[in-house]
Amino acid sequence: MKHFLGYIILIFTVSVLFSCNKTTSTIVPSNIAKLKTFYLTGPDSVTGLTSAVFTIEEGIDTGMVTTGKDSMPYGTSLEKIVPRFTCEATPGSVTLFLGDTTVTLGGNDTLDFTKSPIVLKIISSDLTTTKYYHIVPTVHSVDPDLYQWETLSTAMYPVEDEEQQAVLLGDKFLLYCNNGFANRLFTSGDAATWTQGTLNGLPDVCRVKGILCDGKKLYYAQSETLYTSEDGATWTAKDYKGKDFTMETMLMTFNDTVWLILRDTLTNGLVLGQINADTVRRTGFELDEDFPVSGFATVEFESLSERKRAAVIGGYARSGACTNSRWNFEYASTIKGGYNIVNYSIEQPDFTTLTGVSVIWYKKQLMMFGGVNKDMVFRKDNIMVSKDEGYTWQAADTSKCKLPETYTPRQKQSVLVKDNNIYVIGGQNQQETFVDAYKGRLNSIDWED
């Protein structure tokens, strides 16, 4: 009679404490001790728990409960956790071992899951089967929003007081330098170690910041001559004397087209030009007089609406005035002529006049590096970001994205993206030309969305 009464009490206790299976007034004893589902909950202040997907791996008398690649986001707290689970059959008891602490679960236990090992012990309702599950909740140990920066070199080559321009041709970095009298070329495969190479065909007084690369070929325009190169070392000149335009400067690559700024020889106005098959042709797009002709930055990207866009930011107008303009180019087949050009600074004028910045598209946002204002004062924020495609800008969070301490504020640096890495190369301030290189990478850049 005592045994029978004890058995009834056991069944009653199990039906109250556990929600593994739907409670009924009559429970048939079972020899099954097996997990069906497992997940974690906690206070509303604990984020990331609901996104964790646990996988149950079964062994003969043991099992594993893991989050695998669906680990919880960085910063998820596991100090106040309520484990939730269901079983294949109503168990006799469930015990959780947290390090040196033993807890008999009752359904709403708030526990510290930072302890280890974590083992769940299930005993079947007929008390004949016992199974242990090792639980491994994984929280990302790396902050996905953190940029990792490193110094690649502080002395890439023997420095002179000169202007620089770095470009990517295939997998190779090319760094062009001009001191006002002659050109130099340095090449690298990793932006850390540089070798001086031969260079032929460019004019001695070359404004190297105007060298443009479309990934396969390089272009440089000066007055009535277009220079092109397939290897970066040997350049070929093509004469455009007697045309109705002269070539002011290279502009950008956009929508699989190389663009440049032309000056109409009759009106003296600025016109957009294109290069097709090494031939320059003028388009019907006339540019405003305050459109920049030097010191500007350009970037090509695809908008969130999947339209091809480009931006031309800052620089000096032909009059010599430093501008605060942010010109946006958009391609859409529904637009007359295929292109729409808008100056964002008209509607959003609260943006300092600047020149010598570099802009890239990285992780669905624009990033701006360096630069000075019209008074040649360096911006306090070395990196600025725009999450709305250049319409508005704000300083980068320095707790997440900060260049190494060896970096000095500057302008005219080259910023390139290769294999999801950001490379910041060279640049100038009023006192010196920099011959250093830095590499940065967002932790989550290769993670699955």
N, C-alpha and C positions, 0 to 999 in steps of 0.2 A: 504494500500500500504506500509506504514511504517513497519507494522508487517511482511508482506511478505518479504520485503527487509532485515529485521533483521534476519529472519529465514534463508535466503540464505547466509548471512554473517556467521552465526553460523555453518552451514554445511561446508562452505569453510574452516573455521578456524579448525574445527575438522579434516578435511581431510589432512590438512597440518601438524598439530602438532602431530598426533598419527599414529602409524604404527600397531595398534592393528589388523585391518583387511585390506586386500588389498584395496587400494584407487580406487574408480571408479568415473566416471563422474556423476553418478546418485546414490544418497544414499537415501534409504527408511528409514524414521524415525522408531526407534525401542524402545520398553519399557524394553529391557534387559540391566541390569547393573551387569555384572558377569565376573569375571576373568577366563581366560583360562589357562595361564601359567605365571610364575613369576620367574625371576632369577636376579642376580646381576653381573655387570661388573665394571671394574675400570682400572687404569693405569697398565702398564705392571709390574711395581714394586710391585703391590699388588698380592700376591699369595694366593691360596686357595679358591678364589671366584668361579672358574669354577667347583670345586669339590662339591660345595654345591647343594644338591637336595631339592628344596622347595616343600612342600605338601600343597595343598589348601583344607581347610575344609569349607564346605558351611553350613551356617545357613539360617534362613528366610530373615533377613535383615542385617545380619552381617556374617563375615567369619574370618578364621584364616589362615595365611600363615606362616608356620614354617619349620625349617630345621630338627627338630627331631634328630634322631641318626646320620644323615648325616651332622652333624654340621661341620663348617669350622675349619681347623687345628689351633692349638695354634699359636698365633702371627699374625693371619690374621687381617689386618687393615681395619676398616670400616669408616674411616674418609673421604675418597674421593670415593664415590660410585655412580654409575649410575644405577638406577633401570630399568630393562627391563621387559616388560609384553605384553601379548596379551589378548584380551577380546573376549567373545562370540559374541558380536556385537559392531559396532563402537559406542563409548560413546559420550555423549554430552560434558562432561568434566571429568578430573581426577585431584584430589587434594590430596597432601600428607601432612600430619601433622607430623612434627618432633619435639616432645616436644612442645615448645611454638612458633615454626616456621611453617608457612603455605606456601606451594609451589604449584603453579599450574604447573603441569608437561608439558614439551614440547618435551620430547623424548631423550634429551642428558644432562639432569641436573646432575651436580656433587654435591652430597649431603653428609652430615655428618650423617651416620647411627649409630653413638654412642649415639645419643640423643634418648630419649624415653618419652612417648610411640610413636610408629610409626603406623600411621593409614592411610590407602589408602581409599579415598572417590571416588566412581564412580557414575556419574549421566547418565542415559540413554539418547540417542540422542533425544527422544521426551520429555525429561525433566519430565517424570512422575514417574521414579523409581530411588531410591537412595540406594546404598549399601556401607557398611563400612567393610574394611578388616584390622584386626590387624596383623601387620607383626612382626615376632620375628626371626631375624637372630641370630643364636647361634654360638659363637666361643668357642672352647674348652678352658676352663680356666686353664687347667693343661698341662704342658709341657710334651709331650709323651716321650721325650728322657731323662727326669730327673729321677735319682735314688733317692728314699727316704730311708735314713738310720736312724736307731735308735739304741740306746744302750739298750740291754736287761738286762745285768748284769755286774757289775764290781767286783763281788766277788762270783763266782759260788760255790766255796767250799774252805775249809782251804788249803791254798797254801803250797806246798813244792817245793824244787828244783828238778823238775822231767820232764820227757818227757811225752807228751800227744798224744792221737789219738781219734778223735770223728768220729763216724760212725752213719748211720741211719739203724735201723732194724725195718722194718715196719714203724709205725708212731712214734717210740721212738728214742730219741737221747741217744747214749751210749758214755761215755767219759772214756777212759782207761788211767791210769797214772802209771808210774813206776819211782821210785827214785833210782834205782840201786840195791835195796835190796828186794823190795816188790811191789806188784801191788795193785791198787785201782780202783774201778768202781763207776761212778756216772751216774745216769739216769735222763732224763727229757722229758717232753712231749712238751715243748715250747722253750727250750734252754734258758729260763730265770730263772726258779727255778729248782735246782738240788738236788737229794737225793742220799746218798751213799748206794750202794747195796752190796750184798755178791758176792764173786768172788772165784771160785775154778777151779783148773786144769791147769792153765797156769804156766810156769816155773817162779821162782822168778826173775831171770834176763831175763825179757821179753822186747824185743825191740818193744814197743807198736806201733811205727810208721809202723810196718810191718803187723798190723792186718788189714784184708781185709773183707769187707762185700758185698755180692751179692744181698742184699735186703731181703734175707730169711735166710741166714746162714752166720756164721763168720768163717774165716780161719786164721791160723797163722802157719808158718813153721820155724823150727830152727834145722839146721843140719840134723839129721836122724829121726826127729819126726814131724808129722803133727798134729796140734791141730784144732779141729772143735767145734762149739757150735751153737745150735739152738735158745737159749734164751739170749746169751751174758754173762750169769753168770756162767754156768756150762760147762766146756770144757772137751772134750774127746781126749786122745792122741792115735796116731797110729804109730807104730814103722816101720821104713824103713831101719833098719840095714842090711848090707850085699848086698845092691843094687849097681848098677853101677853108682850111683849118690848120692850126698847129696843136701839138700835143702838150697839154699843161702838166698832167701827171697821171700815173696809173691810179685806179680807184679801188676795185675789188673784184673778186669772183663771186658770181651770184647766178643761180639758176643755170648752171653749166655754161656760163658765158663770162668772158673776161671784159670788164668795163674800165673805161678811162674817161678823163675829163679833157674836152677839146675846147679850143678858143677859136671862135669864128673870125676869120681874117677880115671880113667885111664889117660886121657889127661890133666886133671885139667882145661879144657876149660868150657866156659859157654854155657848152652843149655836151650832152652825154654821148660817148662813143662806145662802140663794141669792136672786139677783135674776133674775127672768124677766119680760120685757116691762115693765120699770120697776116691778115689784111684788116686794116683799120677802116671802119665806116662810121659815119655820124648817124645818130638817131634823130628822131623828131622831138626829143626832150630837151627843152631849154632850162637851164638852171638859174636860180636867183643869184643876184650879185653877192649875197652874203653866204653862198654855198662855199664850204671850205675847200681850199686848194692845197693846203699843206698842214702838217701837224695833227691830222684827224685820225680816228680809229674806225675800222670797219669790221663787221662781223656778219656772217651768214648763218641762218638758223631756220628751223621749221616751227611755225607757230602751233599753239595747242589746237587750233582749228585745222592743222595739217596744211597750211598754206606756206609757200616759200617766201621768206622775208630776209631782209638785210637792214643793217643800221649803219649810219655814218655819224660819228659822234665827235663834237668839239672841233678844234683846229683853227686855222687862220683863214679868213676870207681873202680875196684877191687884193682888197684895200689894205691888208695888213692887220685888220682888227681881229682880236681874239673873240671867238664866238661861244655861245652856250647852246648851239643848235644840236638837235638830235633828229636827223633825217631818217625816216623809215621808208624802206622800199618794200612793196608787196607785189607778188605776182599772183594773178588769178585770171583764168581764161575768160571770165565774165566781165573783166574790166576792159574798157576800150584801150587798145594798144597793149594790153596784157599787163601793164604796170601802173601802180599808183604810188606817188611820192608825197609824203606828208612830213612837215616839220613839227615834231611833238613839242618843241619849246614854245610854240605860240600859245598852246593851251596850258602847258605846264612850265611857265617861265622860271619857277623857283629852282634853278639849277645853275651852279656856278659856271662862269666862263672858264674853259679849260683847254689845255692842249697837251700833247705828248702822252695821252693815256693809251692803254691797250685793253681790248675787250674780247672776251671769248664766250661761247655758248657751252655751258657745262651743267649737266644734271637738270635740264629743263629750266635754266635760269641764265641770265646774263651776268658776267662777272667783269668788273672794271678794275684795272691795276694802275697805280701811280698817277702821274700827271701834275701839272701846275696851273695856277690861274693866270689872269692877264698881267698880274704884277710879279709873275715868276715865283710865287709862293707855293710850296708843295702842300698838297692836300694832307690834312691830319689823318684821314682814313686811307690806308694803303690799298684796301680792297673795298669796293662797293658792289652791291648786288641789286638786280632788278628781277622781280618775279612776274612782272606784267609786260615783258618783252620790250623794255626800254622806256616805258611811259613814266614810271617813277623809280627812284633809286634810294637806297639806304645803306648805311655802313654795315659791313659784315660783322657778325657776332664774333668778337675777338676771343671769346672763350671756346669757340668751335673752329675758327679759321684765322690763324695768325701766322704770318711769315716768320722764319727764323730770326733770332736776335741779330745775326750778322747782316741782315738785309737793311739797307739804308734807303729812305724815301728818295724817289727819282722820277724821271720822265723818260720817254722814248725807249723803254725796255721792250723787248719782244716777248710775247706770251703765246705759247703754242700748246695744242692738245694732241697727244700721241698715245695710243693704247690706253685711253682713259686717265692718263697722267697729265698734269698741268706743268709746263716748263716756263719759268721766268728767266730770261737771259739778258744780261747786260743792262744798258741804260746810262743816263747821265744826270748829274746835278751841276750846279754852277762851278764847282771846283774840280770835278774829275769825271772820267769815263770809267764805268764799272766793267770789270771782266769776270763777273761771278755768274753762277747759274744755280737755280733752285728747282726742286721737283715737289709737287704736291698731289695728293689724291684723296678723294672723299671715301671714307670707309665703306659706304654702302653702294658705291658706284657699280659694282658687279653683282650686287644682291638681287634676288628676284623681287619684283614689286608685289 
